[in-house]
Amino acid sequence: MKGRAEIREFVQGLLANSGDEGTLADSDSLLFSGRLQSIDAVEIVVFLEENFGIDFAQIGFDKERIDSIDAICALTQSVAKA
């Protein structure tokens, strides 16, 4: 089952690739804080489309919806319920 652990692992991989080995709480800002860049946002979108079936062309893109692990998990849950 896909969920929070898989999302956390993916995000931590992105942070590690950018040299950020700091601690990460699920509520920590990823994009607005500058920990991740725009290209990382694209990678998150692709990850969500491929692994969770989220169609951003249909729901639209809002940076706030992918700015933390909590926000990403809420997005995956809200789309799953729709």
C-alpha positions, 0 to 999 in steps of 0.5 A, spaced: 500 500 500 502 506 498 502 512 503 505 516 507 512 512 508 513 512 500 512 519 500 516 521 505 522 516 502 521 520 496 521 527 499 527 525 503 531 522 497 530 529 493 532 533 499 538 528 499 540 529 492 540 537 493 545 536 499 539 537 505 541 532 510 537 536 515 531 533 520 524 533 516 518 533 520 511 532 516 509 539 517 515 542 514 515 546 508 519 544 502 518 549 497 516 555 500 522 554 505 527 553 499 529 546 501 527 544 494 526 548 488 521 548 482 525 542 478 523 538 485 516 540 484 516 537 477 519 531 480 513 531 486 508 532 481 510 526 476 511 521 482 504 523 484 501 522 477 505 515 476 504 512 483 498 515 486 494 516 479 493 524 480 492 528 474 494 535 475 491 537 468 484 535 471 485 538 478 490 544 477 497 545 480 497 549 487 504 549 490 501 549 497 498 542 495 505 539 495 509 544 500 509 538 505 509 531 507 502 532 510 500 537 504 502 531 499 498 526 503 492 530 504 492 531 497 493 523 495 487 522 500 482 527 497 483 525 490 482 518 492 476 519 495 473 523 489 
